[in-house]
Structures are given as C-alpha cells and as structure tokens.
Amino acid sequence: MAERSIKRDYRKMVFYQIWVRSFCDGNGDGIGDLYGVYKKLEYIKSLGVDAIWLCPVYPSPNADYGYDISDYKNIHPDFGTLSQFRKVLAKTHALGMKLIMDLVVNHTSDEHPWFLESRKGKDNPYSDYYIWRDKPNNWDSLFEGKAWEYDEMRGQYYLHIFSKKQPDLNMDNPAVREEVKSIMRFWLDMGVDGFREDVINFISKKEGLPDGLPFIPAVNGIFNYKDGPHIHEYLSEFRKVCEEYDCIQIGEGPLTTVRTALMYMTGKHKSLDMMFSFDHMMADCLFTEYIHLPFDLKKLKRAFSKWQYSLYGKAWNTLYLENHDHPRVISRYGSERFWRESGTMLAVSYIFQQGTVFIYQGQEIGMTNIRLKDINQYKDISSHTNFHKYHLKDTIEERMRRIHRSSRDSSRTPMQWSDKRYAGFSQVRPWFCVNPNFKRVNVATEENDPNSILNFYRKCVSLKKKCRTLTYGRYREFFPDSREIYMYERVLGEHRWLIICSFAKYPVNVRFPDEYAGLPNQLVISNYHETDKNDMCFGPFEARVYRFPTKK
C-alpha cells in the first residue's frame, strides 16, 4: 500500500517539536542527541503525534544554539552522525510518522566555509554570497548591537540581522539560491518529509537597504528587511523543489499580518503550506516577552479569532502555544498555583481551533519557567542582550525578574522524564540547569496519573483527530468582551461543538449563548475530575468541551 503524502494529510496531523539538545541524552555526555530521540520515538507516537519537527541538528558553533549553521549537509557531533540520523528517520517512518527539519537560510554561521571565503575579498566565487557595504545603514540587530559588523580582512561591513556570528546571506545572488536548493534536495533525497523555514520572510530585503527612522531604527529596519520585493520570486524557486518531492513547507514569519500571510499561502504566489504567526504570543508583552505587560485575555482572543476568521476557506492555521523561542505558557497565560488546571485548560483553548496542532517538548507535561539567580547561568544570547542593554536604571533584581518572565532558556531546560537525578534526562550533569520542579513535573509520574496534564493532552489530541467537525468545522467566538472566559464553537454541517475556557483564578458563572440555552448536550471533555455539566459555575481555569444536537 502506498504511503500517505504529508501534503495530503497535514491538515489533520499533530506535530511534535523537538529541540534536540534538551530532549534526551542517549550517549551519556549530558547533551540531548539523536540517540535520545531514537529511544523516545514510541513515547512521541503515544501522544497521538503524526510528525516530528527537529530543530537544527547541523554542525554549528552554537552562538544561537544551532541557528548559526556551519555545514548544512551534516550532523553536529553533539547530536550524532548522519548514520544515526538515518536511523531516526527510518524508525520515525516505521512508526507511521513523518519528519520535517529546520531550513535556516536567511543567514549562516560566520564559521561557514562560504563566509570564510567571502571575507577574503571581492574577487572570489563567494564574494557576493553575503551582504557587504562600505558604509552601513542605521539598522539595529535583533540580538546584539547594530546590524552591521566591520570585517578587517575584507575591509567592509557585513549585515547580520541577528547575532554578529550570523551573517545574512545575499539571496539576490542566484548562486546562493542554487545552494539552498541543493541543501533541500540533499535531505529530501534522504527521505525527509519537508521543512519548517526559519524567518523565511526575511530573505529578501528592501532595495538599496535604506535607513530606518533614526529614533526607531530596529523596528523600522524590520519593515525594510521583511517581505522584500523578490520574496515570492525566490520562494517560488524553492517551492518547485518541494513539489518534486511532494513535501511540506511551513514558514516562520515574524511580524506577519494576516493579509501578508495569505499572499504566501494562497494565489499565484503560493509558496508555503502553513505559516507560523506571532500575534497570539503577545498577549502579555509588546513585540517581545522582555517588554512585559499584564496578561490580557481580550488581546489573546482577538489574535486567535482574527486568524481563525481570516484564514477559513482560504488557508490553514498553525496552532501552537509554545516553541523554542518563547517562555513556558503556563508561566505566562496560566498559573503555577493552579498548575494542572491552567495547563489542561490551555490545551483545550488552542487544540480545538481549526488548524494543525503543534506540541513543543515538555508542554504536554506542563513544564514551567526556570528562575536562575544570576544572568551568567543563562545560555541564550538574547537574554544576555536584554539584561545588559535594556532597563538599565532598574535594579539587578528587577532585571532578573524580567529574564525569569522572558528568557527563551525556559523552553530549553532539559526534558523532565522522571523524578530521578537530572530528571532522567541524563546520567551525568546536563549541559543546562534542570528545573527544580522535576520531582513533581515529569513524564513517569504523569503516565501513572489518569488525570495528569500528559494524559489530558492525549485525550484532547485523540478527540481532535477523530472528529471531522473539530478538524474542518467553522469557528465562531462568543462573548469577545469577556475578560475571564474564552468561548467558541466549531460547526460542520449539522454537527456542533462548544468549547469553554476560564482564564480566571477564581470561580466564574458562565452561561451558554442564547442559541444553545436549554438544548440537551453531552459533556465530552472536562479538566475537573467530577463535573456536573449543568452547573455553570466554572472553577479556576476550568475547561469544558460540549457536543450539542444538530441545529433545527
């Protein structure tokens, strides 16, 4: 029997994202690796997962932990070998799952052979692989300092939108685009099922690289180096490669609006199957988690509903609450006091929307933010930049509280497999600190608890995958002005479901929408152990999923 195509099935699939360095140490050196991934594939499958997404596993100096690549066609020695990767891929497929990889082509490492050659001068084949200028513009880097770094060997400045060790590729050079296509074919020929394409809307910059406004060069710069004039032309070249292999392309698009996203996913410019948007990740911040604001449920709901309404019948949503670039969601939108209740409620809030579900490692067991005492204990480059560059008039304690709320490292602590030493992640001291709550928050403990966050995720995933209405049905939100309740329906033909989530830390009286009042119903999922379906006083962070009879 022919294998089902990921292009045909992705709308009803569930993806599991693996940040390999912190997932599972399989060879005993304190670093997560492909040996550990191989060992845990059955666990991933048990969640109801259909595909895994591996964050970068390529050789890298780790200035940005894998997103600064020095060799696109090999495996970082920390993670294993190409042979081990093939074993992971083969076992993934044998278990009936797909595997996609990160494609990071806006920039490379400054230790990539292309850059080492490019900096030698203007008269070698790699001279124009990167963006060089005699005089820089005023853009700021998103990670550290200005966006231009002077190179003494070449005698020019090179552009780096991110770290100084992540020089931007010059995608206007046809030779660079051919290199990208060669990279894609290398992995697709091996059997990989597609790519998550990192900051892919950055690969074409505005003609002439104009200055940003002098008082906000960073923000204005973003709008000069995203969605550039040749973006669809270049992505169409990459799309043709993926069409040869019937594989999937999922783009990451920082600061992407609905209108812009639809240009990538529909019409004559269609070059992506799905796109990760960021609006719903800003319900407690401004642009970045470091600029923290009080959590605003109305802001979260507006973001959810905007994308649900706008993409319906036109394109397909990505549904996620966590990934490697954001702190843990219970610590942000939930409550560590009501850990289980808010962790399970948050699962309901997003899984039953229309779109493909993504689960990030540890999210399914309710992992939370780590709080380290000293900034030097953190590894993430952006955390160090934020601490040393912003809010310098605040005390060190206040700046550390911002780091506790915002650091990407909170999503990169070692996966908590058990209550044993080092959380069962490794037999030796891990590369990064383990969250002290691993004694309570871990896979082994939650496996044995039918009411755990872990088993609740399994229940939600199973229901979503079995129900056509919860997969394809139309979305409609109720009571958008409520600051306590998020309620929406999913309707397909005569089938109706109502999803109700309380974001309050106290009991809240809830009512059904008028059109549902008095109708018989079935309570299919609740995150409270014993729930009277007719008692409409919701406990803190309570969530319910109702099935209603057909409309009259």
N, C-alpha and C positions, 0 to 999 in steps of 0.2 A: 504494500500500500504506500502511495506517495506521501512524503512528509508534507504536513500543512505549512503554508507560507506565513511567515511573520507579517508580511504586508497584508495578507488577507485577514489575519486574526487579531491584530494588535488592539483593536477597539474593545475586545472582551478579555484582554490579558491583564495579569498583575505582574509588575516588575519589582525586583528586589535589588536595591543599590548597595554595592559593596565597596567600602573604602579599605582596600586590602591591608594596608599597614596596621590597621587596628581591628581586623576581623578575627583572625585566629592564627596563632603561631604554630605551624606544623612541623618545623625543623628544630625548635628549641633554642633560638637565638634571641628571643624577646621581641621579634618583629613579625607581624602578620604577613602571610605569604600565600602563594598558590597551593602549597601543600595543605595549608589550613582550609582554604576554600574547598579543595577537593574533598576533604574529610567532612565538611559540613553541608554538602550539597543535598543530602537526604533531608536534613533539617529544613533547609530553604524550601524544598519541594513540599514538605509537610504543612507549610503555611498556606498552600494553595497557589504558590507562585508559578508563573509560566515562563519567566525570562529573568536573567540576571544582568545587571549593568555593572561592569567593572570600571571603577575609576582608574586613572592611568597606572599602568604596570610597566611602563617603558623605563629604560635607563634614564636617570635624572640626578643632578647634584642636590635636588631637594630644597632649592631656595623657596619654592612654593609647593613642596611635597608632591612632586610628580607632574605638576602642570608646567614645569620647565623641562622640556624633553631634550635629551642629548642624542637619542637614537630611536627613531620611530619604528624600527623593524627588529626589535629585540626586547628582552625582558630584563628588568632591573635585577641584578644579582640578589638583592634583599628578598625578592619575591620568588626566585627560582630560575627556571630556564625555559626556552621555547618548547622543549620536550615536555616539561611539566604543564605548560600552558595547553599544549595539545591534549594532554590527559584530562585536564579540567574541561576543555571544550567537548571532548568525546563523551565524558561522563554526564555533562550537562545535557547533551543531546540524547543520550541513552535514557535519561530520566524524563524525557519528554519536554525539556525546557530549551529556551533559546538563550543566546549570549550576545550582548552588544558591548562595545568598547567605547571609551572616550576618544574622540578625534580632536586634538588640540592643535589648531593650525593658524591661529591668529599670531602666535609667537612661538619661539623655541627657547631653549636654554642658550646662554651666551657661551656655553661649552660645546654646543653642537658644531660638528665639522663645518657646516655651511657658514656659520658666523665666524669661526676661527679663520676661514679663508677670506670671507668678505672684509674683515677688518684689516687685511694685509694691504689693500689698496684698491684703486678704481679700475685696474686693468686685468682683473682675473675673472673667471666664469661666474664666481659667486658674488661679485661686487654689488650687484643690484638685487640680491636676494632679500635685503633688508632696507629700511628707510633711513637714508643718511642725509644730513643737511649741514651746510657750513654755518648757518645761523639758526638756532632753534626758535620755535614759536613759544607762546607763554602757557601751553597746556601743563596741567599737573598730572602726575601719575596717580593711579587709583591706590597704589600700595606704598610708594615711598618717594617723596620729593617731587621734583619736576619730571616731566615725561621725556626729557632728553638727557642723555649722558655723553660726555665727551670721551672719545677714544683716542688716546695719544698715538697709537700705532697708525691709525688711519688719518688722524688729524681732522676728524669730523664728529658731529653728534649723531647718535642713533636714537630712534624713537622706541620708548618702552612704555606702553600704557599701564603695565603692571610693574613688577619688580625690575630693578636695574639689570638683573640677571635673566630677564625675559624680553629680549629684543623682538619687536614686531616684524613679522615677515612682510615683504613687499608683494602683495598678491597681484599688483598690476603687472608684474613680470610673468609672462606666460610660462617661463621655465619653472617658477615656483608652483604654479597651478599643476603642472605636469608632475612635479614631485608629490604633491598632495594626492593626485590620482594614483600614483604608483604605491603610495602608502596604503591607500584604501584597498587596492587590488591585492596587496600582499596579505592582508588579514582576511579579506573576503575569500581569497583562494584557499585559505586555511580552513574556512568554514564558519567564520564569524557571521552573525545574522544582521549586523547593522551597527550604527554609530549614534552616540549622543555627542553632538558637535558643540564644543565649548565656545562661549562668547562669539558665536558664528556671525552675528550681525555686526561685528567689529572689523571684519576682514577687508572692507572697502572704506577708505577714508575720504573725506571731502576734498575735492580738487584743490590743490595749492596749499593744503594744510593751514588754513587761516588762523589767526589769533582768536582765542576766546575773549569774552568780555574781561577786562582787567581785574574786576572785583570778584568774579566767579569763574576763573579760567578752568577749574576742574569740571564744574557742571556744564559750562558752555562747551568745553572740549569734548565731553561725551557726545553731544549732539553733532559735533563735527567728525567724530570718528566712528559713529554707528550708522548703519543703513546707508552707506555711501553710494555714489552714483553707479557703481558697477557691481553692486552686491548680488543682484539677481542674475546678471550675466555670468558671474563666477560660480555661483551656486548651481546654475543650470548645467555647468560642465561636470560638477561633482554628482549631480542628480543622474546624469546619463550613466555614470559608472555604477551607481546603486541599482539602476533599472536593469543593467546587465545581470545582476546577481539576485534580483527580487528581494532586496534587503530594506531595512527601515532606516530612516533618518529623523532624529529628534534634535531640534535645535535649542540652544540656550540663548535667550535674547534679553539681556539686561535693559531695563527702561523701555521695553517694547509695549506699545499701545495695542489695543485690540485691532484697530484699523491696520496698523503696520503688520501685525502678526498674520492677519488674513492674507496679506499680499505674499507671504512666504508659503502659506498652506493651501491657497486656492488660486484659481485662474491661470492665466498664461505664465505667471512667474512661479508657479508652484514648485518648490524645491525641498520642502520638508513635510513629513507626515504629521508631526506634532511639534509644539514649541513650549518650552518652559517659560511661563510668565512669572512676575515677581510681585504683582500688586498685593496679593493676599499675605505676603510675608512682611508687609509694612504696617500692620495693624497696631504695632507698639513702637514705631520708630519713624524717622524721617530719612528716607533713602537708604540708610544703613543702620544696623542694630546698635551701633555705638552712639548714635543720636537718639537716645531713648525717650519715649513718650509713654504716658499711661495707656494700657491696652484699651482699644476702642472696638467693641463688638460691631457697632454700626459700620465702621470702616472696613472691618473684615467681611461683613455680609455684602457690602456694596461691591467689594472686589470679587467675591465668589459669584454673585449674581450677574455682574457685568460680563464676565467671561462665559458664564453658562448661557445667558440670553443671546449674546453676540455671536457665539460660535455654533449655536444649534442649527442643524441642517446645512451648515457651510463647512465646518472643520471640526476637529476633535480635540477635546481638552486633555491636558496632563493634570492629574490630581496628585498633589503631594503636600505634606506639611513639614517635612524635614529633608535635608540632604547635607552633604559635607561642608557646605558654605554657610550654614545657619546654626545658631544655638538650638538646644533641645526645646521642642514645642511645649511640653508640659510646664517647663520653667518660664515660658513666655505667655502662652494663651490659656494655660490651665493653672493648676495649683499643686505645689508639692505637699501641702497639708492634705488636700483631697487627691492624692496621687492616683489611686486606682480609678476613682470616679472620673476625674478630668482626663486621664489617659484614654479611657474607654469612650468617653463622650466625644473626644476629639477624633477618634477613629470613625465614629458614626457621622460626624459633621462633614467629612470630606469623601469617604469611600462611596457613599450612595448618591453623590452627584453624577452627572454624565461626564464620562471620560475614562481614561486608562489610569489605573491606580498604581502609584509608586510608593514603596515602603523602604525606608532607609534603615540600615542595620541598627538594631537596638531600639528603634522606635516601637517595635512590636512587643517589647517587654517594659516599656515606659522608662527608658534611661533619661536622666536629667542632667542639668548643667553641673560641671565641676567648679569648685571655688578654691583656687590656689591662692596662697598668701602673697607670693612675690611674682612680679611680672616676668622675671627671668625663668620661672618654672614653665611658662608658656612657650610653645614652639612656633605658633603661627605668625608669619611676618606682618599681617595686617593688624594683629593685636598689639604688637610692639609699636607699629607706626601710630596707631590710635592713642596708645598710652603716652608716647613721647611727643606727640605733635599737637594733640587737642586738649582743651580744658586744663591748660597748664596752671591756671590760677586755683584749681581745685586741689584739695589735699590728696596725698597719695592714696589714702583710704577711699576717698570718693572716686578717684580714677580707677582704682581696683574694683570697686563695685560696678563701674561701667563695663569693665572687662568681664566680670562674672556674668553680666547680662548678655554680653555681645560676642564673646570670643568664638570663632569657628572651632577652636580646640575642644569646646564642649561636645561637639558632634564627632570628635576624633579620639576620644578616650577609648581604651581597649574594650571590646565587646565583653559583656558580663555573662559568661556561660554557666558559672556555678558560684557557690559560696566558699569555694576553696581558695587557697592562696593565689593571688593575682587574678582572681575572678575566673579561674580556669582558662584564661586566655593563653597563658604560657607557663612553663615550669620554671622559668627564670625571670628576673626583673624585666618588665616590659620597657619598650622604648619611651613610653609616656605614662603619666600617672593614671592609676586606676581610680575611678570614682569610689569614695569610701562606702557608698550605699550598696555595694555589690552583694553584701550579705543578705539583703532583702530583695534587691532587684537583680534577678538573674534567670537564665533560661531554665535551669534544672528545677529550681523552686517553683516556677510558674507552670512548668509542664505538669506538675502534680496537683495543681490547684485548678479545678474546673472553672472557677470564677476569675482567673487571672487575666491581666491585660493580654498576655500572649494568646490564651485560648479564646478570648473575646475577638481578637483580630482574626483568628481562624474562622470564627463563626460569621463575622461580617464579610470576609472575603468569599466564603462558601456561598452565602446568600446572594451576594452581588453577581457571582459568576453563574448561578443557576437561574437567575431571574432576568428575563428579557426587558421587563419594564424598568428595572433598576439599572440596566445597561444602556438601553436605547431611548427610554421614555423622555418626554418633555419635562423640563424643570420649571417650577414656579415658586417664588418665595412668598411667604405670608408674614405680616407684621414687621415690615422692614425697619420701623422706627423703634422697635423694642431694643432696649439695652441689656436685656437678660436672656432672651430666647431667640434662637435661630430655628426657623421652621420652613420647610419646603416640601413640595410634592413632586412625585415622578408619575407621569401618566403616559400610558401607551394603549391606544385603542380604548377598551372599556376597563382596563386594569389601572388601579390607583394605589399609591403608597404615600404615606405621610411620615416625614422624618422630623422629630422634635428634639432639640438640644438646648439644655440650660447651661449658660456660661456663668451663672450666679453661684456665689459661695454660701448661699442661704436658700431656704425653701421659697419657691415661687409658684403662685397659682397660674395655671395655663388654661387656655380654652382653645377648642378646635375652631377653625374657620367656620363661618356660618354654613357653608355648603356641606360641611362634614358633621355638623351638630346633629346628634340624635341617631346617626346611622350606626348599624351594627359594625363591629370591627374586630380584627384579630391583632393582638399584640405579638409581634413576631420576635422582636429583639428588645431587651431592656438591659441596662448596665447595673441595675439594682437587683439583688438576689430574689426578692419577693416583691412583685409589683402588682397592685390592683389596677387593671387597665382603665378603670373608670374613675380612679382617684387622680384628679388632675392637679394635685399639689406635688410639684416636682422637687425632689431633694437637690442638694448642691451637686451641680454638674451631672444631673440625670439626663439620660438619653433614651428615647424610645423610637421604635420603627413599627408603624402600624400598616396593616393591609386592610383596605376598605372594599366593599362590594362595588360592582360595576355601577356606573352612572345611569340614572333613569332618564 
